[in-house]
Amino acid sequence: MTLATPRRSAPLFTAAELRGLSALGVDAVVGLTDLVEQMHLTIARRPRPIGPAPAGRTGGITGFVYRTVRGTTRVVGKGLDAALARLAAGSGADESGPAAREALRAAINGIWGDHLAQSGNALAIPMRLRAGGRALDLDPAALRERLPEAGPRLLVLVHGLGMNDLQWCRNGHDHGQALARDAGYSPVYLHYNSGRHVSENGREFASLLEPLVAGWPVAVQELVIVGHSMGGLVARSACHAAAQAGLRWPARLRALVCLGTPHHGATLERGGHLVDTALGISPYAAPFARLGRVRSAGITDLRYGNLQDADWQGRERHHQRRDDRQPTPPPAEAPLYLVAATRSASLAGARSRWLGDGLVPLASALGEHRNPALALQVPQAQRLVLTEAGHFDLLDRPEVYAQLRTWLG
């Protein structure tokens, strides 16, 4: 009788990612210490209930304690970082891994991705085009070897906030793989740090599409981009950046499809901004507003649907109090198709338009805006609205896929 050798399960995190988690933990402890010290200072000085919080830090023995906590945390963090750096140097790179690890890393990037990128944290996701969960080398010879069955209909799918390219598969359905099977498309998936500004991701996405289209194993006759949620904003931003840079791939663009995309913002981010503002009124609650402000630049871009650098540059990103974006029309080269959802059983009444899919209001997903310069003006034939559906149902609802087949042939 032969006993089967048990398979070793892959670790949840690589050594490099553990190093990144350690650094993120140190940043969190230092930030929390700052918050507690600010609360201590406010209580000690007893300011009025309404007004600005006192500035500065605590002094004397109290200040010494807080400085010691911060200093000790940083020293311990440096020791851990050095140990994990040696461990990471001795282990091979593991670009893809268990689905749980990919999902957790994507969620962390969605919440703190801009901080991870700016601090050089190993958890920050570098933007890549992937197939089968593995990065593509965009050299023409490498693409031919990796994708020998590539066809002339190129499909690029762009995931949403806090997600990754593997999560296009929901309940056994993947729009990309289904379109490959039924319509002859060759799907490629964008994998990116969704915590960065949408315009930064859009510009980098545009630059990646140029060598992808130019080096594709066969001549690209049709390029289609499908974006879910924030992915639609990144795709629209990429089209804008490509037009400004004079790139060549937009000439191959046949369609841009946005599924549940907050073209004019998401309710939850606006609600978060209102909470921050309310907490900031009182000096006793102001430290807690700092917790809310650690959310990423990608999330704050969802307040109004920022697409361009000009929509956020020149001010602190939490200070955008009104919709003063630059108009960004749909791409001129191809039609824009919009899919929206509402949890309501019908489209009648204003409530269903406010409710939307639970994350994105119906009007925002349909590109409607009271300012004609910002409204997308998408014809009715290029729009689909699902009732009794949530935000993530758009990834696998049969009605959505049937409409994609109709629009994309």
C-alpha positions in Angstrom: 0.0 0.0 0.0 1.4 3.3 -1.1 0.5 6.5 0.8 0.1 9.6 -1.3 2.4 12.4 -0.4 0.4 15.4 0.8 0.6 18.4 -1.4 2.2 21.5 0.2 -0.2 24.4 0.0 1.1 27.6 -1.4 1.8 30.3 1.3 -0.8 33.0 1.6 1.9 35.7 1.2 5.4 35.7 -0.3 8.4 36.9 1.8 8.3 40.2 -0.2 4.6 40.7 0.6 5.1 39.9 4.3 7.8 42.6 4.2 5.2 45.0 2.7 2.6 44.0 5.4 5.2 44.7 8.1 5.9 48.1 6.7 2.1 48.9 6.4 1.6 47.7 10.0 4.4 50.1 11.2 2.8 53.0 9.4 -0.6 52.1 10.9 0.8 52.0 14.5 2.6 55.3 14.0 -0.5 56.9 12.5 -2.7 55.6 15.4 -0.3 57.0 17.9 -0.5 60.4 16.3 -4.3 60.2 16.4 -4.3 59.3 20.2 -1.8 62.1 20.9 -4.0 64.6 19.1 -7.0 63.5 21.2 -4.9 63.8 24.4 -3.8 67.3 23.4 -7.3 68.4 22.6 -8.7 67.1 26.0 -5.8 68.7 27.9 -6.4 72.2 26.3 -10.2 72.0 26.5 -11.0 74.1 23.4 -14.6 75.1 22.6 -16.9 72.3 21.3 -17.1 73.9 17.9 -14.0 75.2 16.1 -10.5 74.1 15.0 -8.5 71.5 16.9 -5.4 72.7 18.7 -2.2 72.4 16.7 1.1 70.9 17.8 2.0 67.9 20.0 1.9 67.1 23.7 4.9 68.1 25.8 6.7 67.0 29.0 6.5 63.3 30.1 3.3 62.8 28.0 5.1 63.9 24.8 8.1 61.8 25.7 5.9 58.7 26.0 4.3 59.3 22.5 7.8 59.9 21.0 9.0 56.7 22.6 6.1 54.7 21.2 6.7 56.0 17.7 10.5 55.6 17.9 10.3 52.0 19.2 7.7 51.1 16.6 10.0 52.3 13.8 13.1 50.5 15.3 11.2 47.3 15.5 9.9 47.8 12.0 13.4 48.3 10.6 14.5 45.1 12.3 11.6 43.1 10.8 12.2 44.7 7.4 15.9 43.7 7.4 15.0 40.1 8.4 12.3 39.8 5.8 14.5 41.4 3.2 17.1 38.6 3.6 14.3 36.1 3.4 12.8 37.7 0.2 16.2 37.8 -1.4 16.5 34.0 -1.0 13.1 33.2 -2.5 12.0 33.4 -6.1 9.5 35.9 -7.4 5.9 34.6 -7.4 3.9 36.9 -9.5 0.6 35.1 -9.2 -0.6 33.0 -6.3 -3.6 31.6 -4.5 -6.9 33.4 -5.3 -7.3 34.4 -1.7 -3.9 36.1 -1.7 -4.6 37.9 -5.0 -8.0 39.1 -3.6 -6.6 40.3 -0.3 -3.7 42.1 -2.0 -6.1 43.8 -4.4 -8.4 44.9 -1.6 -5.4 46.4 0.3 -4.4 48.3 -2.8 -7.9 49.6 -3.3 -7.9 51.1 0.2 -4.3 52.3 0.5 -2.8 51.8 -2.9 -1.5 55.3 -3.4 0.4 55.1 -0.1 1.8 51.7 -1.0 3.1 53.0 -4.4 4.5 56.2 -2.9 6.3 54.4 -0.1 7.7 51.7 -2.4 5.8 49.0 -0.5 6.1 45.5 -2.0 2.3 45.1 -1.7 1.7 47.7 -4.4 0.5 46.1 -7.5 2.4 47.0 -10.7 0.2 47.6 -13.7 0.4 44.6 -16.1 -1.7 43.1 -18.9 -2.3 39.5 -18.0 -3.8 36.3 -19.4 -4.6 33.3 -17.2 -3.4 35.3 -14.2 0.1 35.6 -15.6 1.7 38.8 -16.9 2.2 39.2 -20.6 5.6 40.2 -22.0 4.6 42.7 -24.7 7.6 41.9 -26.9 6.1 40.7 -30.3 8.1 37.4 -30.2 7.1 36.7 -26.6 3.4 37.5 -27.4 3.5 35.0 -30.4 5.0 32.3 -28.2 2.6 32.9 -25.3 -0.6 33.4 -27.4 -0.3 31.2 -30.5 -4.1 31.1 -31.1 -4.5 34.9 -30.8 -7.0 36.3 -33.3 -7.7 39.7 -34.9 -10.5 40.6 -32.4 -8.7 41.8 -29.2 -10.7 42.2 -26.0 -9.2 44.0 -23.0 -11.1 43.8 -19.6 -10.5 46.2 -16.8 -11.5 45.4 -13.2 -12.9 47.7 -10.6 -11.8 49.2 -7.3 -10.2 46.7 -4.8 -10.5 43.8 -7.3 -8.2 41.9 -9.7 -8.3 40.3 -13.1 -9.2 36.8 -11.7 -12.4 38.2 -10.3 -14.0 38.7 -13.7 -15.0 35.0 -13.2 -18.2 35.0 -11.0 -20.4 31.9 -10.5 -18.5 30.2 -13.2 -19.0 32.9 -15.8 -16.4 35.2 -17.3 -17.5 37.7 -20.0 -14.1 37.6 -21.6 -13.9 33.8 -21.8 -17.5 33.6 -23.0 -16.9 36.1 -25.8 -13.8 34.2 -26.8 -15.9 31.0 -27.1 -18.9 32.5 -28.8 -17.6 35.5 -30.8 -13.9 34.8 -31.5 -12.4 37.4 -29.2 -9.0 37.0 -27.7 -9.3 38.3 -24.1 -6.5 40.0 -22.1 -7.0 41.4 -18.6 -5.6 44.5 -17.0 -4.2 44.1 -13.5 -3.6 47.3 -11.6 -3.4 49.2 -8.3 -6.9 50.7 -8.0 -5.8 52.9 -5.1 -3.9 55.3 -7.4 -5.5 58.2 -9.1 -7.8 57.2 -12.0 -5.9 59.5 -14.4 -2.5 58.0 -13.4 -3.8 54.5 -14.1 -5.5 55.7 -17.3 -2.3 57.2 -18.7 -0.3 54.1 -17.9 -3.0 51.8 -19.4 -2.9 53.9 -22.6 0.8 53.4 -22.8 0.5 49.6 -22.3 -2.1 49.3 -25.1 0.3 50.8 -27.6 2.9 47.9 -27.6 0.1 45.3 -27.1 -1.7 46.3 -30.3 1.5 46.9 -32.2 3.0 43.5 -31.2 -0.1 41.4 -31.3 0.6 38.1 -33.1 -1.8 39.0 -35.9 -3.0 42.3 -37.2 -5.7 43.7 -34.8 -8.9 44.4 -36.7 -11.0 45.2 -33.7 -10.1 46.4 -30.2 -12.9 46.3 -27.6 -12.4 47.4 -24.0 -14.9 46.4 -21.2 -14.6 48.0 -17.8 -16.5 47.2 -14.7 -17.1 49.9 -12.1 -13.9 52.0 -11.7 -12.5 50.0 -14.6 -14.8 52.0 -16.9 -13.3 55.3 -15.6 -9.8 54.0 -16.1 -10.7 53.0 -19.7 -12.2 56.4 -20.5 -9.2 58.1 -19.0 -6.9 55.9 -21.1 -8.8 57.0 -24.3 -8.4 60.6 -23.3 -4.7 60.2 -22.5 -4.1 58.4 -25.8 -5.8 61.1 -27.8 -3.7 63.7 -26.1 -0.5 61.8 -26.7 -1.3 60.9 -30.3 -1.1 57.2 -29.8 -2.1 54.8 -32.6 -4.2 52.2 -30.8 -7.5 54.2 -30.7 -7.7 53.8 -34.5 -8.4 50.1 -33.8 -11.0 50.8 -31.1 -14.4 49.4 -32.0 -16.3 49.7 -28.7 -15.9 50.8 -25.1 -18.3 49.1 -22.7 -18.8 50.3 -19.1 -20.6 48.0 -16.6 -21.8 49.8 -13.5 -19.3 52.6 -13.9 -19.7 55.8 -11.7 -19.2 58.3 -14.5 -20.4 61.1 -12.2 -19.5 59.7 -8.9 -20.5 57.1 -6.3 -22.9 57.8 -3.3 -20.7 56.0 -0.7 -17.6 58.2 -1.4 -19.8 61.4 -1.2 -21.2 60.1 2.1 -17.7 59.4 3.4 -16.7 63.0 2.5 -19.8 64.4 4.4 -18.8 62.3 7.5 -15.3 63.7 7.3 -16.6 67.2 7.2 -19.1 66.6 10.0 -16.3 65.2 12.3 -14.1 68.1 11.5 -16.5 70.6 13.0 -15.6 69.7 16.5 -12.0 69.6 17.7 -12.9 66.6 19.9 -14.0 64.5 16.9 -11.5 65.9 14.4 -8.9 63.2 15.0 -11.4 60.5 13.9 -11.8 62.3 10.6 -8.1 61.5 10.0 -9.0 57.8 9.9 -11.4 58.4 7.0 -8.9 60.5 5.1 -6.4 57.6 4.8 -8.6 56.1 2.1 -6.8 56.1 -1.3 -6.7 58.6 -4.1 -8.6 56.1 -6.2 -11.5 56.1 -3.8 -11.6 59.9 -3.5 -11.7 60.1 -7.3 -15.0 58.3 -7.1 -16.7 61.3 -5.4 -17.4 62.9 -8.7 -15.8 60.5 -11.3 -12.5 62.3 -11.8 -10.8 61.3 -15.1 -8.1 63.9 -15.8 -5.1 65.2 -13.7 -6.8 68.6 -13.9 -9.7 67.2 -11.9 -7.6 66.8 -8.8 -4.3 68.6 -9.2 -3.6 71.9 -7.4 -5.5 71.0 -4.2 -5.6 68.5 -1.4 -7.7 65.7 -2.8 -10.1 65.7 0.1 -11.0 69.3 -0.6 -13.0 68.7 -3.8 -16.4 69.9 -2.5 -18.2 70.3 -5.8 -18.3 68.8 -9.2 -15.8 71.0 -11.0 -14.3 68.4 -13.3 -13.1 69.1 -16.8 -15.5 67.7 -19.5 -14.2 64.4 -20.8 -16.4 63.3 -23.7 -16.6 59.7 -24.9 -14.0 58.5 -27.3 -14.5 59.8 -30.8 -13.3 56.6 -32.5 -15.9 54.2 -31.2 -19.3 54.0 -29.6 -19.7 54.0 -25.8 -22.0 51.3 -24.4 -23.4 51.6 -20.8 -24.9 48.9 -18.6 -26.5 50.0 -15.3 -28.4 48.3 -12.6 -30.9 49.1 -9.9 -32.0 47.0 -6.9 -35.5 48.3 -7.4 -38.1 46.1 -9.1 -38.9 48.9 -11.6 -37.5 52.0 -13.1 -40.4 54.2 -12.1 -39.9 57.0 -9.6 -36.9 58.9 -8.4 -36.1 56.5 -5.6 -34.9 53.8 -8.0 -32.6 56.3 -9.8 -31.0 57.3 -6.4 -30.8 53.7 -5.2 -29.0 52.3 -8.2 -27.1 49.1 -7.8 -26.2 49.6 -4.2 -22.9 51.4 -4.9 -23.5 53.5 -8.1 -26.6 55.7 -8.7 -28.5 54.9 -11.8 -28.0 58.4 -13.4 -24.2 58.2 -12.8 -24.0 54.7 -14.4 -26.0 56.1 -17.4 -23.8 59.1 -17.8 -26.6 61.6 -17.1 -25.8 65.0 -15.6 -27.6 68.2 -15.2 -24.6 70.0 -16.8 -24.8 69.3 -20.5 -21.0 69.7 -20.8 -20.5 66.7 -18.4 -23.4 64.5 -19.6 -22.2 61.7 -21.9 -25.3 61.8 -24.1 -25.3 58.1 -24.9 -28.2 57.0 -27.2 -30.8 54.7 -25.8 -29.8 51.9 -28.1 -26.4 51.9 -26.5 -27.7 51.6 -22.9 -29.0 48.7 -20.8 -30.6 48.9 -17.4 -31.2 45.8 -15.2 -33.7 45.7 -12.4 -33.4 43.7 -9.2 -29.7 43.6 -9.7 -26.7 44.6 -7.6 -23.3 46.1 -8.6 -21.5 42.8 -8.9 -24.4 41.0 -10.6 -23.3 42.8 -13.8 -20.4 40.4 -14.0 -22.5 37.3 -14.5 -26.1 38.2 -15.3 -27.3 36.4 -18.5 -29.0 39.6 -19.7 -25.7 41.5 -19.6 -23.8 38.9 -21.6 -26.7 38.6 -24.1 -26.5 42.4 -24.6 -22.7 42.2 -25.0 -23.2 39.6 -27.8 -25.6 41.9 -29.5 -23.5 45.0 -29.3 -20.2 43.3 -30.1 -21.4 40.8 -32.7 
